[in-house]
């Protein structure tokens, strides 16, 4: 479809726009723009494809679709359209969080506590329009939440619900069912696939036999499996048919000295010592990358949560404002401790190797998405997704490439790239308006002004204000 669309071409779309259902009462209080036809003018566009940013653009939205994108003066704006002049602003596709949760854990707020009221609004207010709940504490609550958002009863991202964790027996969170063999793994996957989840996440203590049975059963139901692994190495998981792998370098324990089959090593000190010294361009690591790429297994970058235990974490006042007071005090103390000088830099070097692993994976042709794992401490919904962008740029990706990882690549992994992930005519109008230019200043990913989801423009400030002090509570 050409970028320039004359009025006659636009007419059927604009007529259809008049038939769009009005926003429900759960949405109206948060909306800034809800006109049938909207023209975003004089805006910088980073379209999600990896192409360079383009200045002086017009993005035309009719109903829930993008109908034209092009230079100002070359896109016809229909009479009666709502025009929004966005000089000094940038528009990107809606962020797709591939490793996002609907729970938060903290010493003050409890373990893996569902955030079913606050997190959906905070995700959306931070520009995250689609998430995969990569590891679920209560899949029924998430399926109900997904339905409620889809029906316009409350604001939030489109949700791809993950089934309960696939975890083996041993130490770990009490919210997970400990599998007792391959048949049990297949039974769990079969039940939840029929209930409507679209992904499963294998966890740290699963055995190869259990993982293989889970993957086979999931694929029989048209459902996919990812993994935050430890007991099973990346190459082993690829051989079993896994679809996606989480976290990257530091969670692939196949390089750990003395690693035993189906066992998760429990010595983080050794992990940092070994992984800080590994050569990411050496044959051992290259073999992992080549195995993944050859099999078409994608990977999720989660740098925002990986940095928590690896380096000094910059204080984000927005996080403290969003947290309930007791949790905010705990996280404030974490920021203070994190800022202390660290004489041992092994963790930082291992983290940098993790960044290099992601660059090498992409350079080899691997499909890299991103997610925040908003589980704990300062990594919370939306804000940690934004931090991912800053860290991907620090890792050596251009701003445009980092946006592609967080948008189009995520859409490809979820199988929805024909609908969302880029700013192109015909795509769903999931867009994020930022104040500033993230190609010049990566922190410009933070000041979100308006978030369009399916053509409705949400006031980011109102969404964020509505959850102030609630994270950790509900």
Secondary structure in CASP SS format (residue, H / E / C, confidence):
PFRMAT SS
TARGET T0000
AUTHOR 0000-0000-0000
METHOD secondary structure of the structure
MODEL  1
X C 1.00
X C 1.00
X C 1.00
X C 1.00
X C 1.00
X C 1.00
X H 1.00
X H 1.00
X H 1.00
X H 1.00
X H 1.00
X H 1.00
X H 1.00
X H 1.00
X H 1.00
X H 1.00
X H 1.00
X C 1.00
X C 1.00
X C 1.00
X C 1.00
X C 1.00
X C 1.00
X C 1.00
X H 1.00
X H 1.00
X H 1.00
X H 1.00
X C 1.00
X C 1.00
X E 1.00
X E 1.00
X E 1.00
X C 1.00
X C 1.00
X C 1.00
X E 1.00
X E 1.00
X E 1.00
X E 1.00
X E 1.00
X E 1.00
X E 1.00
X E 1.00
X E 1.00
X E 1.00
X C 1.00
X C 1.00
X C 1.00
X C 1.00
X C 1.00
X C 1.00
X C 1.00
X E 1.00
X E 1.00
X E 1.00
X E 1.00
X E 1.00
X E 1.00
X E 1.00
X E 1.00
X E 1.00
X C 1.00
X C 1.00
X E 1.00
X E 1.00
X E 1.00
X E 1.00
X E 1.00
X E 1.00
X E 1.00
X C 1.00
X C 1.00
X C 1.00
X C 1.00
X C 1.00
X C 1.00
X C 1.00
X C 1.00
X C 1.00
X C 1.00
X E 1.00
X E 1.00
X E 1.00
X E 1.00
X C 1.00
X C 1.00
X C 1.00
X E 1.00
X E 1.00
X E 1.00
X E 1.00
X E 1.00
X C 1.00
X E 1.00
X E 1.00
X E 1.00
X E 1.00
X E 1.00
X E 1.00
X C 1.00
X C 1.00
X E 1.00
X E 1.00
X E 1.00
X E 1.00
X C 1.00
X C 1.00
X C 1.00
X E 1.00
X E 1.00
X E 1.00
X E 1.00
X E 1.00
X C 1.00
X C 1.00
X C 1.00
X H 1.00
X H 1.00
X H 1.00
X H 1.00
X H 1.00
X H 1.00
X H 1.00
X H 1.00
X C 1.00
X C 1.00
X E 1.00
X E 1.00
X E 1.00
X E 1.00
X E 1.00
X E 1.00
X C 1.00
X C 1.00
X E 1.00
X C 1.00
X C 1.00
X H 1.00
X H 1.00
X H 1.00
X H 1.00
X H 1.00
X H 1.00
X H 1.00
X H 1.00
X H 1.00
X H 1.00
X H 1.00
X H 1.00
X C 1.00
X C 1.00
X C 1.00
X C 1.00
X C 1.00
X C 1.00
X C 1.00
X E 1.00
X E 1.00
X E 1.00
X E 1.00
X E 1.00
X C 1.00
X E 1.00
X C 1.00
X E 1.00
X E 1.00
X E 1.00
X C 1.00
X C 1.00
X C 1.00
X C 1.00
X C 1.00
X C 1.00
X C 1.00
X C 1.00
X C 1.00
X E 1.00
X E 1.00
X C 1.00
X C 1.00
X H 1.00
X H 1.00
X H 1.00
X H 1.00
X H 1.00
X H 1.00
X H 1.00
X H 1.00
X H 1.00
X H 1.00
X H 1.00
X H 1.00
X H 1.00
X H 1.00
X C 1.00
X C 1.00
X C 1.00
X E 1.00
X E 1.00
X E 1.00
X E 1.00
X C 1.00
X C 1.00
X C 1.00
X C 1.00
X C 1.00
X H 1.00
X H 1.00
X H 1.00
X H 1.00
X H 1.00
X H 1.00
X H 1.00
X H 1.00
X H 1.00
X H 1.00
X H 1.00
X H 1.00
X H 1.00
X C 1.00
X C 1.00
X C 1.00
X E 1.00
X E 1.00
X E 1.00
X E 1.00
X C 1.00
X C 1.00
X C 1.00
X C 1.00
X C 1.00
X C 1.00
X H 1.00
X H 1.00
X H 1.00
X H 1.00
X H 1.00
X H 1.00
X H 1.00
X C 1.00
X C 1.00
X C 1.00
X E 1.00
X E 1.00
X E 1.00
X C 1.00
X C 1.00
X H 1.00
X H 1.00
X H 1.00
X C 1.00
X H 1.00
X H 1.00
X H 1.00
X C 1.00
X C 1.00
X C 1.00
X C 1.00
X C 1.00
X C 1.00
X C 1.00
X C 1.00
X C 1.00
X C 1.00
X C 1.00
X C 1.00
X H 1.00
X H 1.00
X H 1.00
X H 1.00
X H 1.00
X H 1.00
X H 1.00
X H 1.00
X H 1.00
X H 1.00
X C 1.00
X C 1.00
X C 1.00
X C 1.00
X C 1.00
X H 1.00
X H 1.00
X H 1.00
X H 1.00
X H 1.00
X H 1.00
X H 1.00
X H 1.00
X H 1.00
X H 1.00
X H 1.00
X H 1.00
X H 1.00
X C 1.00
X C 1.00
X E 1.00
X E 1.00
X E 1.00
X E 1.00
X C 1.00
X H 1.00
X H 1.00
X H 1.00
X H 1.00
X H 1.00
X H 1.00
X H 1.00
X C 1.00
X C 1.00
X C 1.00
X C 1.00
X C 1.00
X C 1.00
X C 1.00
X H 1.00
X H 1.00
X H 1.00
X H 1.00
X H 1.00
X H 1.00
X E 1.00
X C 1.00
X H 1.00
X H 1.00
X H 1.00
X H 1.00
X H 1.00
X H 1.00
X H 1.00
X H 1.00
X H 1.00
X H 1.00
X H 1.00
X H 1.00
X H 1.00
X H 1.00
X C 1.00
X C 1.00
X C 1.00
X C 1.00
X C 1.00
X C 1.00
X C 1.00
X H 1.00
X H 1.00
X H 1.00
X H 1.00
X H 1.00
X H 1.00
X H 1.00
X H 1.00
X H 1.00
X H 1.00
X H 1.00
X H 1.00
X H 1.00
X H 1.00
X H 1.00
X H 1.00
X H 1.00
X H 1.00
X C 1.00
X C 1.00
X C 1.00
X C 1.00
X E 1.00
X E 1.00
X E 1.00
X C 1.00
X C 1.00
X C 1.00
X C 1.00
X C 1.00
X E 1.00
X C 1.00
X C 1.00
X E 1.00
X C 1.00
X C 1.00
X C 1.00
X H 1.00
X H 1.00
X H 1.00
X H 1.00
X H 1.00
X H 1.00
X H 1.00
X H 1.00
X H 1.00
X H 1.00
X H 1.00
X H 1.00
X C 1.00
X C 1.00
X C 1.00
X C 1.00
X H 1.00
X H 1.00
X H 1.00
X H 1.00
X H 1.00
X H 1.00
X H 1.00
X H 1.00
X C 1.00
X H 1.00
X H 1.00
X H 1.00
X H 1.00
X H 1.00
X H 1.00
X H 1.00
X C 1.00
X C 1.00
X C 1.00
X C 1.00
X C 1.00
X C 1.00
X C 1.00
X C 1.00
X C 1.00
X C 1.00
X C 1.00
X C 1.00
X C 1.00
X E 1.00
X C 1.00
X C 1.00
X E 1.00
X E 1.00
X E 1.00
X E 1.00
X E 1.00
X C 1.00
X C 1.00
X C 1.00
X C 1.00
X C 1.00
X C 1.00
X H 1.00
X H 1.00
X H 1.00
X H 1.00
X C 1.00
X C 1.00
X E 1.00
X E 1.00
X E 1.00
X E 1.00
X E 1.00
X E 1.00
X C 1.00
X C 1.00
X E 1.00
X E 1.00
X E 1.00
X E 1.00
X H 1.00
X H 1.00
X H 1.00
X H 1.00
X H 1.00
X H 1.00
X C 1.00
X C 1.00
X C 1.00
X C 1.00
X C 1.00
X E 1.00
X C 1.00
X C 1.00
X C 1.00
END
